[in-house]
């Protein structure tokens, strides 16, 4: 994949043989592999640039917290409406 096709933030990550498989997994959408491959890098000491890069990739695959809250609120509202509809059914 050319640099033009890559996500812009990937170009800012350190160029390392250890980090490259994580970037490839991210680009391919294989987030399970990304999580599995990130474990050794996340075990590195604080301040290590490869650890920070792995944390950046992991943060980017996490769902948006606001989206999760909205999903749960929608589900709760749906259940309330269904309960009221059944409670007031003839």
Backbone as CSV, one residue per row, in Angstrom:
resi,resn,N_x,N_y,N_z,CA_x,CA_y,CA_z,C_x,C_y,C_z
1,UNK,0.848,-1.166,0.000,0.000,0.000,0.000,0.894,1.229,0.000
2,UNK,0.604,2.189,-0.867,1.449,3.371,-0.958,1.182,4.311,0.206
3,UNK,2.104,5.263,0.412,1.946,6.224,1.493,0.718,7.101,1.287
4,UNK,0.297,7.277,0.044,-0.880,8.093,-0.245,-2.134,7.411,0.289
5,UNK,-2.191,6.086,0.207,-3.352,5.330,0.646,-3.408,5.127,2.156
6,UNK,-2.326,5.380,2.850,-2.266,5.128,4.289,-2.931,6.249,5.065
7,UNK,-3.401,5.933,6.250,-3.923,6.960,7.145,-2.779,7.906,7.501
8,UNK,-3.072,9.186,7.581,-2.030,10.199,7.786,-1.262,9.990,9.087
9,UNK,-1.951,9.585,10.137,-1.268,9.446,11.422,-0.258,8.299,11.423
10,UNK,-0.424,7.298,10.530,0.521,6.180,10.489,1.908,6.637,10.059
11,UNK,1.973,7.676,9.256,3.269,8.192,8.816,4.026,8.848,9.972
12,UNK,3.307,9.277,10.995,3.935,9.930,12.145,4.459,8.939,13.177
13,UNK,4.067,7.670,13.069,4.529,6.652,14.011,5.971,6.281,13.696
14,UNK,6.710,5.803,14.702,8.097,5.400,14.455,8.167,4.252,13.450
15,UNK,9.201,4.287,12.620,9.408,3.210,11.654,10.205,2.114,12.343
16,UNK,9.512,1.037,12.700,10.137,-0.045,13.441,9.609,-1.380,12.930
17,UNK,10.475,-2.369,12.915,10.064,-3.715,12.498,9.052,-4.302,13.471
18,UNK,9.118,-3.904,14.748,8.172,-4.411,15.740,6.793,-3.789,15.579
19,UNK,6.742,-2.561,15.104,5.489,-1.829,14.986,4.806,-2.058,13.642
20,UNK,5.576,-2.428,12.637,5.034,-2.586,11.289,3.871,-3.579,11.216
21,UNK,3.931,-4.760,11.871,2.779,-5.675,11.801,1.508,-5.081,12.410
22,UNK,1.651,-4.243,13.427,0.486,-3.591,14.010,-0.149,-2.622,13.021
23,UNK,0.704,-1.873,12.309,0.194,-0.929,11.313,-0.505,-1.666,10.179
24,UNK,0.058,-2.790,9.760,-0.556,-3.581,8.690,-1.904,-4.121,9.156
25,UNK,-1.967,-4.633,10.375,-3.230,-5.143,10.918,-4.264,-4.022,11.003
26,UNK,-3.844,-2.835,11.400,-4.754,-1.694,11.477,-5.292,-1.355,10.093
27,UNK,-4.414,-1.290,9.117,-4.829,-0.945,7.753,-5.767,-1.984,7.153
28,UNK,-5.565,-3.238,7.513,-6.410,-4.304,6.985,-7.706,-4.465,7.771
29,UNK,-7.820,-3.763,8.887,-9.023,-3.873,9.699,-9.047,-5.120,10.567
30,UNK,-7.919,-5.749,10.749,-7.816,-6.958,11.577,-7.503,-6.523,13.014
31,UNK,-8.522,-6.052,13.705,-8.318,-5.483,15.033,-8.022,-6.534,16.090
32,UNK,-8.455,-7.765,15.866,-8.112,-8.843,16.793,-6.604,-9.099,16.750
33,UNK,-6.052,-9.116,15.558,-4.602,-9.299,15.417,-3.863,-8.108,16.008
34,UNK,-4.399,-6.918,15.807,-3.775,-5.722,16.362,-3.711,-5.812,17.884
35,UNK,-4.817,-6.218,18.505,-4.822,-6.354,19.971,-3.808,-7.400,20.431
36,UNK,-3.749,-8.519,19.700,-2.826,-9.603,20.066,-1.372,-9.170,19.895
37,UNK,-1.075,-8.483,18.801,0.302,-8.062,18.523,0.749,-6.905,19.417
38,UNK,-0.193,-6.142,19.941,0.154,-4.978,20.759,0.573,-5.362,22.171
39,UNK,0.219,-6.543,22.636,0.502,-6.944,24.018,1.981,-6.805,24.384
40,UNK,2.922,-7.323,23.581,4.330,-7.178,23.981,4.803,-5.720,24.001
41,UNK,4.274,-4.909,23.087,4.689,-3.502,23.065,4.096,-2.724,24.227
42,UNK,2.895,-3.088,24.645,2.269,-2.407,25.775,2.928,-2.777,27.097
43,UNK,3.696,-3.862,27.115,4.395,-4.282,28.331,5.699,-3.512,28.528
44,UNK,6.078,-2.727,27.555,7.316,-1.940,27.671,7.142,-0.840,28.713
45,UNK,8.253,-0.272,29.173,8.169,0.777,30.200,7.515,2.053,29.662
46,UNK,6.960,2.841,30.582,6.349,4.124,30.234,7.367,5.008,29.529
47,UNK,6.921,5.776,28.552,7.803,6.689,27.851,8.471,6.094,26.622
48,UNK,8.367,4.785,26.434,8.950,4.141,25.258,8.118,4.526,24.032
49,UNK,8.779,4.932,22.960,8.046,5.424,21.788,7.240,4.330,21.102
50,UNK,7.703,3.073,21.148,6.919,1.991,20.552,5.680,1.697,21.385
51,UNK,5.812,1.802,22.709,4.642,1.620,23.572,3.602,2.700,23.291
52,UNK,4.065,3.944,23.156,3.144,5.047,22.881,2.472,4.879,21.521
53,UNK,3.209,4.376,20.545,2.630,4.131,19.218,1.579,3.019,19.286
54,UNK,1.864,1.967,20.038,0.894,0.880,20.198,-0.350,1.379,20.924
55,UNK,-0.161,2.225,21.932,-1.305,2.802,22.639,-2.142,3.668,21.704
56,UNK,-1.487,4.407,20.828,-2.193,5.242,19.847,-3.056,4.380,18.931
57,UNK,-2.503,3.279,18.440,-3.269,2.384,17.578,-4.439,1.759,18.336
58,UNK,-4.211,1.370,19.580,-5.282,0.772,20.370,-6.387,1.792,20.651
59,UNK,-6.013,3.027,20.923,-7.010,4.072,21.165,-7.875,4.309,19.933
60,UNK,-7.295,4.174,18.758,-8.028,4.446,17.526,-9.028,3.357,17.168
61,UNK,-8.909,2.172,17.751,-9.882,1.121,17.442,-10.957,0.991,18.515
62,UNK,-10.824,1.757,19.588,-11.843,1.727,20.633,-13.063,2.515,20.182
63,UNK,-14.266,2.037,20.508,-15.470,2.775,20.141,-15.533,4.118,20.877
64,UNK,-16.164,5.083,20.238,-16.330,6.400,20.824,-17.211,6.288,22.072
65,UNK,-16.771,6.828,23.216,-17.571,6.717,24.438,-18.959,7.351,24.312
66,UNK,-19.066,8.446,23.583,-20.373,9.081,23.408,-21.290,8.183,22.584
67,UNK,-20.754,7.532,21.574,-21.553,6.627,20.763,-22.067,5.454,21.601
68,UNK,-21.225,4.952,22.510,-21.676,3.860,23.380,-22.801,4.324,24.290
69,UNK,-22.676,5.517,24.854,-23.729,6.046,25.732,-25.032,6.243,24.964
70,UNK,-24.927,6.770,23.750,-26.125,6.973,22.937,-26.783,5.646,22.575
71,UNK,-25.991,4.631,22.306,-26.535,3.317,22.008,-27.303,2.757,23.200
72,UNK,-26.709,2.845,24.389,-27.380,2.341,25.588,-28.627,3.153,25.911
73,UNK,-28.573,4.480,25.704,-29.753,5.317,25.943,-30.866,4.965,24.965
74,UNK,-30.520,4.710,23.706,-31.516,4.324,22.702,-32.157,2.992,23.063
75,UNK,-31.337,2.060,23.498,-31.857,0.751,23.897,-32.795,0.886,25.092
76,UNK,-32.405,1.684,26.073,-33.257,1.894,27.252,-34.576,2.543,26.849
77,UNK,-34.529,3.541,26.000,-35.751,4.201,25.542,-36.641,3.226,24.789
78,UNK,-36.055,2.402,23.941,-36.816,1.394,23.214,-37.519,0.440,24.171
79,UNK,-36.802,-0.033,25.190,-37.400,-0.966,26.145,-38.520,-0.301,26.942
80,UNK,-38.367,0.962,27.282,-39.425,1.681,27.996,-40.669,1.802,27.127
81,UNK,-40.491,2.145,25.858,-41.631,2.271,24.950,-42.325,0.924,24.773
82,UNK,-41.563,-0.140,24.621,-42.160,-1.468,24.473,-42.910,-1.853,25.748
83,UNK,-42.331,-1.590,26.898,-43.003,-1.919,28.161,-44.317,-1.145,28.278
84,UNK,-44.309,0.137,27.970,-45.527,0.952,28.072,-46.577,0.460,27.069
85,UNK,-46.143,0.112,25.861,-47.083,-0.375,24.851,-47.747,-1.673,25.298
86,UNK,-46.984,-2.589,25.872,-47.570,-3.850,26.344,-48.391,-3.655,27.609
87,UNK,-48.008,-2.742,28.444,-48.738,-2.506,29.687,-50.109,-1.877,29.403
88,UNK,-50.205,-1.109,28.332,-51.464,-0.433,28.025,-52.205,-1.101,26.873
89,UNK,-51.787,-2.280,26.463,-52.475,-3.001,25.399,-53.785,-3.541,25.904
90,UNK,-54.840,-3.531,25.057,-56.147,-4.059,25.498,-56.129,-5.549,25.697
